[in-house]
């Protein structure tokens, strides 16, 4: 299988730091958008590596976990804190669970 270690580590960092940023209700900063875009590229790279290695179960688990986390992270990255708060302000525990699940799945990939 292709070496995905750095891509996994990037997504782990993004998940932890972006969640903490949003949890603290910090305003949007440009760095989040850049990290978000690079993280999405890492997501696609990991998917490609898992598919090419015929790791279908890991591919499905990883994709599902990332997409669950993505719904929260992407709204903040694309629309900012105010719109995030309007839609998900009362769902921080769901976001935390999505983050924790993604981190758990990522850990199994390295």
C-alpha positions as CSV (number, residue, x, y, z in Angstrom):
1,X,0.0,0.0,0.0
2,X,1.1,3.6,-0.6
3,X,2.6,5.4,2.4
4,X,-0.3,7.4,3.9
5,X,1.3,8.2,7.3
6,X,1.7,11.9,6.7
7,X,-1.8,12.3,5.2
8,X,-3.2,10.5,8.2
9,X,-1.2,12.7,10.6
10,X,-2.4,15.8,8.8
11,X,-6.0,14.8,9.2
12,X,-5.5,13.9,12.8
13,X,-4.0,17.4,13.4
14,X,-6.8,19.1,11.5
15,X,-9.5,17.2,13.4
16,X,-8.1,18.0,16.8
17,X,-7.3,21.7,16.1
18,X,-10.3,22.6,14.0
19,X,-12.6,21.0,16.6
20,X,-10.9,23.0,19.4
21,X,-11.1,26.2,17.4
22,X,-14.8,25.8,16.8
23,X,-15.5,24.6,20.3
24,X,-13.8,27.8,21.7
25,X,-16.1,29.8,19.3
26,X,-13.1,31.5,17.7
27,X,-13.8,33.5,14.5
28,X,-12.9,32.1,11.1
29,X,-9.3,32.6,10.1
30,X,-7.9,32.0,6.6
31,X,-5.5,29.3,7.8
32,X,-8.5,27.1,8.7
33,X,-9.7,27.2,5.0
34,X,-6.2,26.4,3.7
35,X,-5.9,23.5,6.2
36,X,-9.4,22.3,5.3
37,X,-8.6,22.2,1.6
38,X,-5.3,20.4,2.2
39,X,-7.1,18.0,4.5
40,X,-9.6,17.2,1.9
41,X,-6.8,16.3,-0.5
42,X,-5.3,14.0,2.2
43,X,-8.8,12.4,2.6
44,X,-8.9,11.6,-1.2
45,X,-5.3,10.3,-1.2
46,X,-6.1,8.0,1.7
47,X,-9.2,6.7,0.0
48,X,-7.2,6.0,-3.2
49,X,-4.5,4.2,-1.2
50,X,-7.1,2.0,0.6
51,X,-9.0,1.2,-2.6
52,X,-5.8,0.3,-4.5
53,X,-4.8,-2.0,-1.6
54,X,-8.2,-3.7,-1.7
55,X,-8.9,-2.6,1.8
56,X,-12.6,-2.2,1.3
57,X,-13.8,-2.4,4.9
58,X,-11.2,0.2,6.0
59,X,-12.2,2.4,3.0
60,X,-15.9,2.3,4.0
61,X,-15.2,2.9,7.7
62,X,-12.8,5.8,6.9
63,X,-15.1,7.4,4.3
64,X,-18.1,7.3,6.6
65,X,-16.2,8.7,9.6
66,X,-14.7,11.5,7.5
67,X,-18.0,12.5,5.9
68,X,-19.6,12.6,9.4
69,X,-16.8,15.0,10.6
70,X,-16.8,16.9,7.3
71,X,-20.4,18.1,7.7
72,X,-19.4,20.2,10.8
73,X,-15.9,21.2,9.7
74,X,-16.9,22.2,6.2
75,X,-19.7,24.6,7.2
76,X,-17.3,26.5,9.5
77,X,-14.6,26.5,6.8
78,X,-16.9,27.7,4.1
79,X,-19.4,29.9,5.9
80,X,-17.8,30.9,9.2
81,X,-18.7,30.7,12.9
82,X,-22.1,32.5,12.7
83,X,-23.6,30.1,10.2
84,X,-22.0,27.1,12.0
85,X,-23.6,28.3,15.2
86,X,-27.0,28.7,13.6
87,X,-27.0,25.1,12.3
88,X,-24.8,23.2,14.7
89,X,-24.5,25.4,17.8
90,X,-26.4,22.9,19.9
91,X,-24.7,19.8,18.5
92,X,-21.2,20.2,19.8
93,X,-21.4,16.7,21.4
94,X,-22.3,15.2,18.1
95,X,-19.3,17.0,16.5
96,X,-17.0,15.8,19.3
97,X,-18.3,12.2,18.7
98,X,-17.6,12.6,15.0
99,X,-14.1,13.9,15.7
100,X,-13.3,11.1,18.1
101,X,-14.6,8.4,15.7
102,X,-12.5,9.8,12.9
103,X,-9.4,9.9,15.1
104,X,-10.1,6.3,16.1
105,X,-10.4,5.2,12.5
106,X,-7.3,7.1,11.4
107,X,-5.3,5.5,14.2
108,X,-6.0,2.1,12.6
109,X,-4.6,3.2,9.3
110,X,-1.0,3.8,10.5
